[in-house]
Amino acid sequence: MSSTVPRGREPKTGSLTMYLWQKVLYERQPFPDNYVDRRFLEELRKNIYARKYQYWAVVFETSVVEQQLCSVCVFVVIWWYMDEGVLAPRWLFGTGLASSLIGYVLFDLIDGGEGRKKSGRTRWADLKSALVFITSTYDFSPVLKTLTESVSADTIYAMSVFMLLGHLMFFDYGADAAIVSSTLSLNMAIFASVCLASRLPRSLHAFIMVTFAIQIFALGPMLQKKLKACIPRTLGGLLSISVVGAVLFALLLISISCLCPFYLIRLQLFKKNIHGPWDEVEIKEDLSRFLS
């Protein structure tokens, strides 16, 4: 672009003033279409929407990611315990049921009844929904157990890994992004739980495994938004299976909580977003004068 008028296209001068260029489209001017004057870059602004991050605030926000990683890790550890016969299914069902009741009461106390008032649901309605789910899942547990008999174990494990990774990818961590989809994330986690449950020894194991998946992937995140995850116990459970896996998982959590916030803040120094008269026009209408 040129900041001067090309030769032969100079504006006409009158007896008193020179014709000044105006940034308008409704008036014919003696200038080429790509002409701009020396004031064009006066409106240049850099990083006007840049957000300044505080290190410890970012570290605190990463706890949401760590919570979900721990949930997936706990689910895999519990499945491995049941598959090896280390964990009794009835004990898991009783513990999960007691934990769900405690979490339900705790969530209700922390929430103060605001969510219940907005949804209009009663405790009796919640109890009926839980009974219907438990009954229907128990009735279909023989089907779940034999659902993937014709599929090889390697394929089941590979699908489960990809589904759990997809669950972590699409999970709602509180960010306003197009990739976030709570429904897709939950469906992928339940699909992985069904695949893994079908490889357990008995139908009772499959029923309890799917029930546990609902508790940890559907009900757990609602309470996790108000509480912090217990990371040491998760590492202890993984340590009983694989020392290398526990060490790698601990390094992953440290990287997410410490290194990623550091690099996020560090990279903000190299951010250079420019804004100026070339940006799209934003129409901001003052509606107060219409409402008065």
Rosetta blueprint (number, residue, H / E / L):
1 M L
2 S L
3 S L
4 T L
5 V L
6 P L
7 R L
8 G L
9 R L
10 E L
11 P L
12 K L
13 T E
14 G L
15 S L
16 L L
17 T L
18 M E
19 Y L
20 L L
21 W L
22 Q L
23 K L
24 V L
25 L L
26 Y L
27 E L
28 R L
29 Q L
30 P L
31 F L
32 P L
33 D L
34 N L
35 Y L
36 V L
37 D L
38 R L
39 R L
40 F H
41 L H
42 E H
43 E H
44 L L
45 R E
46 K E
47 N L
48 I L
49 Y L
50 A L
51 R L
52 K L
53 Y L
54 Q L
55 Y H
56 W H
57 A H
58 V H
59 V H
60 F H
61 E H
62 T L
63 S H
64 V H
65 V H
66 E H
67 Q H
68 Q H
69 L H
70 C H
71 S H
72 V H
73 C H
74 V H
75 F H
76 V H
77 V H
78 I H
79 W H
80 W H
81 Y H
82 M H
83 D H
84 E L
85 G L
86 V L
87 L L
88 A L
89 P H
90 R H
91 W H
92 L H
93 F H
94 G H
95 T H
96 G H
97 L H
98 A H
99 S H
100 S H
101 L H
102 I H
103 G H
104 Y H
105 V H
106 L H
107 F H
108 D H
109 L H
110 I H
111 D H
112 G L
113 G L
114 E H
115 G H
116 R H
117 K H
118 K H
119 S H
120 G L
121 R L
122 T L
123 R H
124 W H
125 A H
126 D H
127 L H
128 K H
129 S H
130 A H
131 L H
132 V H
133 F H
134 I H
135 T H
136 S H
137 T H
138 Y H
139 D H
140 F H
141 S H
142 P H
143 V H
144 L H
145 K H
146 T L
147 L L
148 T L
149 E L
150 S L
151 V L
152 S L
153 A H
154 D H
155 T H
156 I H
157 Y H
158 A H
159 M H
160 S H
161 V H
162 F H
163 M H
164 L H
165 L H
166 G H
167 H H
168 L H
169 M H
170 F H
171 F L
172 D L
173 Y L
174 G L
175 A L
176 D L
177 A L
178 A L
179 I L
180 V L
181 S L
182 S H
183 T H
184 L H
185 S H
186 L H
187 N H
188 M H
189 A H
190 I H
191 F H
192 A H
193 S H
194 V H
195 C H
196 L H
197 A H
198 S L
199 R L
200 L L
201 P L
202 R L
203 S H
204 L H
205 H H
206 A H
207 F H
208 I H
209 M H
210 V H
211 T H
212 F H
213 A H
214 I H
215 Q H
216 I H
217 F H
218 A H
219 L H
220 G H
221 P H
222 M H
223 L H
224 Q H
225 K L
226 K L
227 L L
228 K L
229 A L
230 C L
231 I H
232 P H
233 R H
234 T H
235 L H
236 G H
237 G H
238 L H
239 L H
240 S L
241 I L
242 S L
243 V H
244 V H
245 G H
246 A H
247 V H
248 L H
249 F H
250 A H
251 L H
252 L H
253 L H
254 I H
255 S H
256 I H
257 S H
258 C H
259 L H
260 C H
261 P H
262 F H
263 Y H
264 L H
265 I H
266 R H
267 L H
268 Q H
269 L H
270 F H
271 K L
272 K L
273 N L
274 I E
275 H E
276 G L
277 P L
278 W L
279 D L
280 E L
281 V L
282 E L
283 I L
284 K L
285 E L
286 D L
287 L L
288 S H
289 R H
290 F H
291 L H
292 S L
